[in-house]
Amino acid sequence: MTMDNLTLDKIYHAAYVLKSVARRTDLIKAVGLCPGSDIYLKTENLQVTGSFKVRGAYYKMSQLTEEEKAKGVIASSAGNHAQGVALSAKQNGIPCVICMPDGAPISKVEATKSYGAKVCLVKGAYDDAYDYACELQEKEGYTFIHPFNDPAVIAGQGTIGLEILDQMPDVDVVLVPVGGGGLISGVAFAIKKLHPECKVYGVQAAGAPSMKESLEKKEAITLGSVSTFADGIAVKHPGDLTFDLVSRYVDGVVTVTDDETACAVLALMEKQKLVTEGAGAVAVAAAMFGKVDLAGKKVVCLLSGGNIDVNILSRVITRGLVMAGRNSTLTLQLEDKPGQLKDVSEIISRCGGNVVRVHHNQSDTNMAITSCYLTVSMETRDKEQVEEIKRELVKAGFQLISNT
């Protein structure tokens, strides 16, 4: 495979093929996410199957020969590509096998099965599922549908770039999630060919920076391991084709922490009424936490998917509240005498905080016999309010031990 297999004509052809299959997702203005910048959201989290992946999967399958279709298809995926391939196979009457990492969210596994695919769970990360899918493909003769390192798949994803330019011709910056690099390769290729002044930046999870490190070392490298709740971009090794395309057409790749991503997931839910998975929110996290200079720019953040497991979602919301200073916990060392809790509560209340839980500890061997530790959990407005509460407690003579 080479870059010569990807052309603007192929992306336009993909857009034509996908007209009856993929939604033309809305581009909506996001107020308050990143003060000083004009932020818009490309809502691929509202796409058919809940992610952009159906674009590349369906277009690739539409280009298969009858002989290739007859063999059946196989794919490896953390979940979103799986659903895209499974739906496309079902619509085309093609037998389908999907290899998924055993840590893939249950919701994605079940959704993939619901489209009629046979699912094989493989121990490890995406790359381990990929290796096993390659073994099965060689053994059984299936046609392999790669999630990112394929010109037809990349062309399908590139249709998002066409839509963004059609919806906002004067866009200055586009932020795109990056795992294996198929999405950003297609989007950047389309945008740079039609609007070369527009900057395109990739965003990876700090715990899975395979593309970022590959660019820095000027060769596609393999990470020893990945660690992030953004399972859709937890990829150890970028494709050779996507690495070449990103090297040529992308202006840079930045990373965000899981805590920053959780904060973005929460902000999108609360302020925009949009549910995204971890991978789908990293572009917004990059904007919120200043990973790219966006001052005075018209910016599109691509929300790549919305298939988040509800069990993970509750934890992400909790982490996001802590990151934003909305939930906080203080531990104080007090003299063990009447009225102390009342005085602490009054200070917190006066500052506008709301105490939701207290824990009184008299048994810690590291403190004086006449002392105790008081841990107070609060609902607060933001980090600034937490700092105000801490200042007032110290001013009143209380000794702070820690806060989270």
C-alpha positions as CSV (number, residue, x, y, z in Angstrom):
1,M,0.0,0.0,0.0
2,T,1.2,3.5,-0.8
3,M,0.0,7.1,-0.6
4,D,-0.5,6.9,-4.4
5,N,-3.6,4.8,-3.7
6,L,-5.3,7.7,-1.9
7,T,-6.6,10.5,-4.0
8,L,-9.1,13.3,-3.6
9,D,-11.2,11.7,-6.3
10,K,-11.4,8.5,-4.2
11,I,-12.6,10.5,-1.2
12,Y,-15.3,12.2,-3.3
13,H,-16.3,8.8,-4.6
14,A,-16.5,7.5,-1.0
15,A,-18.8,10.5,-0.2
16,Y,-21.1,9.4,-3.1
17,V,-21.1,5.8,-2.0
18,L,-21.8,6.7,1.6
19,K,-24.7,9.0,0.9
20,S,-27.3,6.4,1.6
21,V,-25.4,4.9,4.6
22,A,-23.6,7.4,6.7
23,R,-25.2,10.5,8.3
24,R,-23.9,14.0,7.4
25,T,-23.3,14.8,11.0
26,D,-23.9,18.3,12.3
27,L,-21.3,20.9,13.0
28,I,-22.4,22.8,16.1
29,K,-21.1,25.8,18.0
30,A,-19.8,25.1,21.5
31,V,-20.1,28.0,23.8
32,G,-17.9,28.2,26.9
33,L,-15.7,25.2,26.3
34,C,-12.6,27.3,25.4
35,P,-12.9,31.1,26.1
36,G,-11.1,33.2,23.6
37,S,-11.6,30.7,20.7
38,D,-14.5,29.9,18.4
39,I,-15.1,26.2,19.0
40,Y,-17.3,24.0,16.9
41,L,-18.0,20.3,17.3
42,K,-18.2,17.8,14.4
43,T,-20.6,15.3,16.0
44,E,-19.5,11.9,14.7
45,N,-20.5,10.6,18.1
46,L,-24.1,10.8,16.6
47,Q,-23.1,8.8,13.5
48,V,-24.6,5.5,12.6
49,T,-23.2,2.9,15.0
50,G,-22.1,5.8,17.2
51,S,-18.8,6.5,15.5
52,F,-17.1,7.6,12.3
53,K,-15.8,4.1,11.6
54,V,-18.8,3.1,9.6
55,R,-17.6,5.4,6.8
56,G,-14.3,3.7,6.1
57,A,-15.6,0.2,6.8
58,Y,-18.6,0.5,4.4
59,Y,-16.6,2.2,1.6
60,K,-13.9,-0.5,1.9
61,M,-16.5,-3.3,1.7
62,S,-18.1,-1.6,-1.3
63,Q,-14.9,-1.9,-3.2
64,L,-14.4,-5.6,-2.6
65,T,-14.6,-8.1,-5.5
66,E,-17.3,-10.8,-5.5
67,E,-14.6,-13.3,-4.8
68,E,-13.4,-11.3,-1.8
69,K,-16.9,-11.0,-0.4
70,A,-17.5,-14.7,-0.8
71,K,-14.6,-15.5,1.4
72,G,-16.2,-13.5,4.3
73,V,-14.4,-10.7,6.1
74,I,-12.4,-10.4,9.3
75,A,-11.4,-7.4,11.3
76,S,-9.7,-6.4,14.5
77,S,-11.1,-3.6,16.6
78,A,-11.4,-2.2,20.1
79,G,-15.1,-1.7,19.3
80,N,-16.0,1.0,16.9
81,H,-14.5,-0.4,13.7
82,A,-16.0,-3.7,14.8
83,Q,-19.5,-2.2,14.7
84,G,-18.8,-0.4,11.4
85,V,-17.6,-3.7,9.7
86,A,-20.4,-5.8,11.3
87,L,-23.1,-3.4,10.0
88,S,-21.6,-3.1,6.6
89,A,-21.2,-6.9,6.3
90,K,-24.8,-7.4,7.3
91,Q,-26.1,-4.9,4.8
92,N,-24.0,-6.6,2.1
93,G,-24.8,-10.1,3.1
94,I,-21.2,-11.0,3.9
95,P,-20.1,-13.4,6.7
96,C,-18.1,-11.5,9.3
97,V,-15.6,-12.3,12.1
98,I,-14.4,-9.6,14.5
99,C,-11.4,-10.0,16.9
100,M,-11.6,-7.7,19.9
101,P,-9.4,-7.2,22.9
102,D,-10.9,-8.8,26.0
103,G,-10.9,-5.5,27.8
104,A,-13.3,-3.9,25.2
105,P,-16.4,-2.3,26.7
106,I,-19.2,-4.8,27.1
107,S,-21.6,-2.4,25.3
108,K,-19.3,-2.4,22.2
109,V,-19.0,-6.2,22.2
110,E,-22.7,-6.7,22.5
111,A,-23.5,-4.1,19.8
112,T,-21.1,-5.9,17.4
113,K,-22.8,-9.2,18.0
114,S,-26.2,-7.6,17.5
115,Y,-25.2,-6.8,13.8
116,G,-24.7,-10.6,13.3
117,A,-20.9,-10.7,13.5
118,K,-19.0,-13.6,15.2
119,V,-16.8,-12.0,18.0
120,C,-13.5,-13.5,19.2
121,L,-12.2,-11.9,22.4
122,V,-8.4,-11.8,22.5
123,K,-6.3,-11.3,25.7
124,G,-4.4,-7.9,25.6
125,A,-4.8,-4.6,23.7
126,Y,-5.9,-3.8,20.1
127,D,-2.6,-4.9,18.6
128,D,-2.9,-8.4,20.2
129,A,-6.4,-8.7,18.6
130,Y,-4.9,-7.6,15.3
131,D,-2.2,-10.3,15.4
132,Y,-4.8,-13.0,16.1
133,A,-7.1,-11.7,13.3
134,C,-4.1,-12.0,10.9
135,E,-3.5,-15.6,12.0
136,L,-7.2,-16.4,11.4
137,Q,-7.2,-14.6,8.1
138,E,-4.2,-16.7,6.9
139,K,-5.7,-19.9,8.2
140,E,-9.3,-19.5,6.9
141,G,-8.8,-17.3,3.9
142,Y,-11.0,-14.4,5.0
143,T,-10.7,-10.9,3.5
144,F,-9.1,-8.6,6.0
145,I,-10.7,-5.2,6.7
146,H,-8.0,-3.1,8.3
147,P,-9.2,-0.4,10.7
148,F,-6.8,2.3,9.5
149,N,-3.9,1.2,7.3
150,D,-5.9,0.9,4.1
151,P,-6.4,3.6,1.3
152,A,-10.1,2.8,0.9
153,V,-10.8,2.9,4.7
154,I,-8.8,6.2,4.9
155,A,-10.8,7.6,1.9
156,G,-14.0,6.8,3.8
157,Q,-12.8,8.6,6.9
158,G,-11.7,11.5,4.6
159,T,-15.3,12.3,3.8
160,I,-15.5,14.0,7.2
161,G,-12.9,16.5,6.0
162,L,-15.1,17.3,2.9
163,E,-18.1,17.8,5.2
164,I,-16.2,20.1,7.6
165,L,-15.0,22.3,4.7
166,D,-18.5,22.4,3.2
167,Q,-20.0,23.3,6.6
168,M,-17.2,25.9,7.5
169,P,-15.1,26.9,4.5
170,D,-13.1,29.4,6.6
171,V,-12.0,27.0,9.4
172,D,-8.6,27.7,10.8
173,V,-7.8,24.7,12.9
174,V,-9.1,21.1,13.1
175,L,-8.3,18.9,16.1
176,V,-8.6,15.1,15.4
177,P,-8.3,12.1,17.7
178,V,-5.5,9.7,16.8
179,G,-5.1,6.0,17.4
180,G,-3.7,4.1,14.4
181,G,-4.1,7.3,12.3
182,G,-6.7,6.4,9.7
183,L,-9.2,9.1,10.7
184,I,-6.6,12.0,10.8
185,S,-5.0,10.7,7.6
186,G,-8.2,11.0,5.6
187,V,-9.3,14.2,7.2
188,A,-5.9,15.9,6.9
189,F,-5.5,14.7,3.3
190,A,-8.8,16.2,2.2
191,I,-8.4,19.4,4.1
192,K,-4.9,20.1,3.0
193,K,-5.7,19.4,-0.7
194,L,-8.6,21.8,-0.6
195,H,-7.8,24.4,2.1
196,P,-4.0,24.2,2.8
197,E,-4.0,27.2,5.1
198,C,-6.0,25.2,7.7
199,K,-4.0,23.6,10.4
200,V,-4.7,20.0,11.4
201,Y,-3.5,18.7,14.7
202,G,-3.8,15.1,16.1
203,V,-4.6,14.4,19.7
204,Q,-3.5,11.1,21.5
205,A,-3.9,9.8,25.0
206,A,-0.8,10.4,27.0
207,G,-0.8,6.7,27.9
208,A,-0.8,5.6,24.2
209,P,1.3,8.1,22.3
210,S,2.4,5.8,19.4
211,M,2.0,8.3,16.6
212,K,3.5,11.2,18.5
213,E,6.6,9.2,19.4
214,S,6.8,7.8,15.9
215,L,6.9,11.4,14.4
216,E,9.5,12.4,16.9
217,K,11.7,9.4,16.0
218,K,10.9,9.7,12.3
219,E,9.9,6.1,12.0
220,A,6.8,4.0,13.0
221,I,7.6,2.6,16.4
222,T,5.8,0.1,18.6
223,L,5.0,0.9,22.3
224,G,5.6,-1.8,24.9
225,S,2.2,-1.2,26.4
226,V,-0.6,1.3,26.4
227,S,-2.8,2.5,29.3
228,T,-5.8,4.7,28.8
229,F,-9.6,4.5,29.3
230,A,-9.9,5.9,25.8
231,D,-9.9,2.4,24.3
232,G,-10.7,3.6,20.8
233,I,-7.2,5.1,20.5
234,A,-5.2,2.6,22.6
235,V,-3.0,1.6,19.7
236,K,0.7,0.4,20.2
237,H,1.8,0.9,16.6
238,P,0.5,3.2,13.8
239,G,0.2,1.9,10.3
240,D,3.0,2.5,7.8
241,L,0.6,4.2,5.4
242,T,-1.0,6.4,8.1
243,F,2.4,7.3,9.5
244,D,3.5,8.5,6.1
245,L,0.3,10.5,5.6
246,V,0.4,12.1,9.0
247,S,4.1,13.0,8.5
248,R,3.2,14.8,5.3
249,Y,-0.2,16.4,6.0
250,V,-0.6,16.9,9.8
251,D,0.8,20.0,11.5
252,G,1.5,18.2,14.8
253,V,0.3,15.7,17.4
254,V,-0.3,16.5,21.1
255,T,-1.3,14.4,24.1
256,V,-3.9,14.7,26.8
257,T,-4.1,12.9,30.2
258,D,-7.0,10.6,31.1
259,D,-8.0,13.2,33.8
260,E,-8.1,15.9,31.1
261,T,-10.2,13.7,28.9
262,A,-12.6,12.9,31.7
263,C,-13.0,16.6,32.3
264,A,-13.8,17.0,28.6
265,V,-16.4,14.2,28.6
266,L,-18.1,15.9,31.6
267,A,-18.0,19.3,30.0
268,L,-19.5,17.9,26.7
269,M,-22.3,16.2,28.7
270,E,-23.1,19.2,30.9
271,K,-22.7,22.1,28.6
272,Q,-23.4,20.6,25.1
273,K,-25.7,17.7,26.1
274,L,-23.5,15.3,24.1
275,V,-22.3,11.9,25.2
276,T,-18.8,10.9,24.0
277,E,-16.4,8.1,24.8
278,G,-12.9,8.8,25.9
279,A,-11.4,8.7,22.4
280,G,-14.2,10.9,21.2
281,A,-13.4,13.7,23.7
282,V,-9.7,14.0,23.4
283,A,-9.9,16.8,20.8
284,V,-12.0,18.9,23.2
285,A,-9.6,18.1,26.0
286,A,-6.7,19.5,23.9
287,A,-8.7,22.7,23.3
288,M,-9.8,23.0,27.0
289,F,-6.3,22.5,28.4
290,G,-4.4,24.7,26.0
291,K,-2.4,21.9,24.1
292,V,-2.6,24.0,20.9
293,D,-2.7,27.8,20.5
294,L,-6.2,28.5,19.4
295,A,-6.6,32.1,20.4
296,G,-8.8,34.0,18.0
297,K,-9.1,31.0,15.7
298,K,-12.2,29.2,14.2
299,V,-11.7,25.6,15.5
300,V,-13.4,22.3,14.8
301,C,-13.0,19.5,17.4
302,L,-13.9,16.2,15.9
303,L,-16.0,14.0,18.3
304,S,-15.1,10.7,16.9
305,G,-17.4,8.4,18.9
306,G,-20.0,8.1,21.6
307,N,-19.9,4.4,22.5
308,I,-18.9,4.7,26.1
309,D,-19.7,1.9,28.6
310,V,-22.2,3.2,31.2
311,N,-20.1,1.7,34.0
312,I,-17.0,3.6,32.8
313,L,-19.1,6.7,32.3
314,S,-20.0,7.0,36.0
315,R,-16.3,6.8,36.9
316,V,-15.4,9.3,34.2
317,I,-18.0,11.8,35.5
318,T,-16.6,11.4,39.1
319,R,-13.1,12.0,37.9
320,G,-14.2,14.9,35.7
321,L,-15.9,16.5,38.7
322,V,-12.7,16.2,40.8
323,M,-10.6,17.6,37.9
324,A,-12.9,20.6,37.5
325,G,-12.9,21.3,41.3
326,R,-16.6,20.4,41.5
327,N,-16.0,17.6,44.0
328,S,-13.2,18.0,46.5
329,T,-12.0,16.4,49.7
330,L,-10.1,18.1,52.5
331,T,-8.4,16.5,55.5
332,L,-7.7,18.6,58.6
333,Q,-6.0,17.9,61.9
334,L,-8.1,19.1,64.8
335,E,-8.1,19.2,68.5
336,D,-10.5,16.5,69.6
337,K,-13.0,18.8,71.4
338,P,-16.7,19.8,70.9
339,G,-17.7,22.3,68.2
340,Q,-14.8,21.7,65.8
341,L,-17.0,20.1,63.1
342,K,-19.6,22.9,63.5
343,D,-16.9,25.5,63.0
344,V,-15.5,23.8,59.9
345,S,-19.0,23.3,58.4
346,E,-19.9,27.0,58.9
347,I,-16.7,28.2,57.1
348,I,-17.4,25.9,54.2
349,S,-21.1,27.0,54.0
350,R,-20.1,30.6,54.2
351,C,-17.9,30.2,51.2
352,G,-20.7,28.5,49.2
353,G,-19.5,24.9,49.5
354,N,-21.8,22.0,50.3
355,V,-20.6,19.2,52.7
356,V,-21.7,15.8,51.5
357,R,-19.7,13.5,53.6
358,V,-17.4,13.6,56.8
359,H,-15.1,11.0,58.3
360,H,-13.8,11.4,61.9
361,N,-10.6,9.5,62.6
362,Q,-9.2,9.3,66.2
363,S,-7.1,6.2,65.8
364,D,-4.2,7.2,63.5
365,T,-0.9,6.4,65.4
366,N,0.9,9.4,63.7
367,M,-1.1,12.0,65.5
368,A,-1.3,13.2,69.1
369,I,-3.6,11.4,71.5
370,T,-5.7,14.7,71.9
371,S,-6.0,15.2,68.1
372,C,-8.1,13.7,65.3
373,Y,-8.3,13.8,61.6
374,L,-11.4,15.1,59.9
375,T,-12.0,14.3,56.2
376,V,-14.6,16.4,54.6
377,S,-16.0,15.7,51.1
378,M,-17.7,18.8,49.4
379,E,-19.5,19.8,46.3
380,T,-17.9,23.1,45.1
381,R,-18.2,25.4,42.1
382,D,-14.6,25.3,40.8
383,K,-11.0,25.1,41.9
384,E,-11.0,28.8,42.8
385,Q,-13.8,28.2,45.4
386,V,-11.8,25.2,46.9
387,E,-8.8,27.5,47.3
388,E,-11.0,30.1,49.0
389,I,-12.4,27.5,51.4
390,K,-8.8,26.4,52.3
391,R,-7.7,30.0,52.9
392,E,-10.6,30.6,55.2
393,L,-10.0,27.4,57.2
394,V,-6.3,28.2,57.6
395,K,-7.2,31.8,58.6
396,A,-9.5,30.4,61.3
397,G,-6.6,28.3,62.7
398,F,-7.3,24.9,61.2
399,Q,-4.4,22.8,60.0
400,L,-4.8,21.3,56.5
401,I,-3.2,17.9,56.0
402,S,-4.2,17.1,52.4
403,N,-6.8,17.8,49.7
404,T,-8.0,16.1,46.5
